[in-house]
Amino acid sequence: MDRPDPGARKTVVLVDTNVIIEAVRTACWNALAGGRTVETVRECRDETQRGNPHRPGYVTVGAPELGGLAAVHDVTEAARARLALQYADAPGMDPGERDLMAHALDRVERGDRVWVACSPDHATVRAASALDLADHLASLEQLADSVGARPARPLKTQFLSRWLSDSRLRHRPHSPGS
């Protein structure tokens, strides 16, 4: 399978809740949303609006930031079921990450291979690896670099390219007998 180029303008970037929040926290969201076609699923968008805004460290994601999304996709029960049939651990995933992977799988089934997913979560990396989609993963660090964004604050570890590389290696499928 051809590996999509996360730096290409035509490559759609699918983001999860944590990526949206971290990109807003580090002030690289506007550059990312302005320089790429950034999309998500409804559950991830909705998750950005949950939580306690009075909790220390809470990051407010407002309408202006969400307006930078090129699309917010609805995920059907049928799409979730297709994911569960192909990846047995899907029901145990966080709802946002599960829906993002269900949407990604739908894109593949429609023949769309020009996308990358950005999700700093081991469950997403495990699912992408099991579905032979690990080459479609990109780190927030890589995406920010591709649009020339310089985060105002350091990115947390799980958003770095090194973390993703290590996680891919840890979760790669093992061939029988290995």
N, C-alpha and C positions, 0 to 999 in steps of 0.2 A: 504494500500500500504506500502511496506517496505521502510523505509527511507534509502537512500544511505549514506554510510560512507565517508564524505569528506576527512578523513585522510587515507583511504585505497589506496594503490598504484594503484590498478586496476580501481579506480573511475576516470572517465574522468572529467576534470574541464573545463567548458565552461566559457570564460571570455568576458566581454564587453570592449569597448574602455577605459572607465574610470579606470577599474581595471588594464589594461595593463599600462596605464600612471602612476597610483599611485604606482604600484609595481616597476616600473622603478625609479620613483622619490624617493622612500624610500629604494632602493637598495635591495629589496627582490625578484625581478623578476628572477634572475638566480637560486636561491634556489628553487623557485616555479616551474619554467620550467624544472629544472633538476630533481626535486623530484616527479613530477606528470606529467600525460599526459594532457597538457594544449592545448586547441583548441579554435578557435573562428570562426566567419563568416567573409566573405570578407568585408562587410560594416564596421565592427568594425576595422578590420585591416587597411582598407583605411582611416578611421577616425583618426587613430593615426598619419597619415602623413599630416593632414590638420592643419590649424591654422597659426598663425603668430609667427615664431620662435624668433622675436624681442620683443614680448610681455613679460613683466616681469612675471616670474613664469612659462613660457613655458617649457615643458619637452620634450626633443628630444627623440623619440623612433626610433632607427636605425635598420639597417639590422641585426646586431648581436642579438638584443633582439627579433625581429620578427622571426629570425631563430630558436629561442627556442620553437616556437609553433609546436606542433606535427601535426596539421592540420589546414587548413583554408578552411571552407566549403562555397560553393556557395549555395545560397538560391534561389529557383525558385519562379516565380510568383504563381505557383500552391500551393507551401508551404505557401506563404503569404496569399493566398486566404483561405486555410484551417484554418489558424490561425484566420483570420477575421470572418470566419463563426462560430468559437467556442468562440471568444472573440471580442465583438462588438467594443471595444475601440482600437483595434489593429491599425487601420489606423492613429490614432492620436499619436502613440508612435514615439519616436526618431527612425530613420531608423535602426541604429545599434542594439538597444534593441529589436525592432520589429523582425528583422531578427534572432537575437539570440533566441528569444522565438519561432519563426517559426521553426528553426532548432531543438530546444529542443522538440517541439511537434512532429516533424517528428521522432525523436529518440524514443519517447514513442510509436508512432503508429507502429514502426518497432519492438517493444517489448524490446527496450533497456532501462533499468531502472538504469544502473550503471553509473550515471553521476550526477554532481552538476553544478549549474550555479552561477556565482558570478557577480552581477551587483548591485551597490549601488544606485539604482534609484527606486523611489516610483512606477513609471509606470510598471517596471518589477515585483516588488513585487505584485502589484495589479493584473497583468496578471497571474502570477504564482499562486496566490491564487484563482483566478476565474477558472483556468484550473486544479485545484487540484494538483498543482506541487510545492506548497510552501515548502514542505519537501525536495525539490531538490535544495533549495537555501543555499548558504554558504557565509560567510563573508570573505573578504581578510584576516582579522585578524586570523580567524580560520584556513584558508588554510596555511598562513605563519607559524603559530604555528605547524601545522601538519608536516611541513618539517624542523622544527627547525630554521627557518629564524628569525632573529632579525632585524627588520627594522632600518636603519640608522637614519631615522627621524620618528617622530610619525605619525602614520596613521591618515588621516583626519577622522572626526567623522563618516561619512557615510560608512566607510570601516570597522567599528568595529562591533563585534558580538552583542553588546547591541543595536546599531542602527537597525540591521537586525531584532532582536527579537521584538523590539518596532514596527517596520514597519509591520512585519507579523501580529502582534496583531491588529494594526490599520486597516489593509486591509483584514482581514479574512472575508470570505463570511458570511453573516448573514442568518440564516435560516428563512423561511417565518414565520411571526408573531413575530419576535424578535425585 
